Amino acid sequence: MPGFAQDILPLFREKDVKSMAFAFDLRAHAEVRANADSIYESLAGGNMPCDGAWTPERVALFRKWMDDGYQP
């Protein structure tokens, strides 16, 4: 079961954190959880991060984290 601190947070680069700071903090479990649906949509659609899409494996890991209950 993926956890935020161990598995999800390392997927976000400092560049990603800075570019999304206007909306929410990608380093904060509660904020990523609250925005997970829209983050997932952007990741799955290849619109986030803005400089190139995540691999399908990374997107699937994020989805699994969501499906497994957003573990911290």
N, C-alpha and C positions, 0 to 999 in steps of 0.2 A: 504494500500500500504506500503510494508516494506521499511524502510530507512536504510542506511548504519550505521549511528552512533547509532541508537536506536536498530536495529534488527540484523544486520549482524556482526558488529564489536564485540559485546559480544560473538559471537559464536567461535571466535578465541582466544585460550588461549595464555598466554605469551610464553609457550613452542612452540606453533605453529608459533608464530611471529618470535621467535629466529631461529627455524629450517628452515624457508623460507627466512630469511634475505639475504641469498646469491643471491636470485633471484629478490625479491621485498618485499615491506613493507606491510604486511597484515593490518596494522593500517591505511594506507593511502587510502582513497576512490579512488583517481585517479589511483593508482597502482593496486588495486583490480579490478576496472572496466576494466582497460586495459588488465588484465590477467584473466578476469572472465570465459571465455570459457574453458581455460585449468584448472583453479581451479575447475570449475563445473565438468569437465570430471574426474578429480582425486577424487573429493568428491563422485560422482555418482558411480564410479568404486570401491570405498572402499579403494583407495590408499592414501588418505589424510584424516585426519592426519595419520602419520606413526604408531601410537600406537593404532589404532582402528578406525573403520569407524564411521561416523556420523549416527545418526538415519535417517530414511527416511523423517521424518518431518523436520529436519534441512536442509537436501539436498533440499527438496521441497521449503523451505523458501528462500534459496539462489537462486534457479531457479526463483521463483516468483519475487524476487528483480531484477534479470536480465530482466525478461519479462516485468516488470513494468517500466523499463527505468533507472535502476541503481540510484535510488533516494539517495541523500546525507544523 
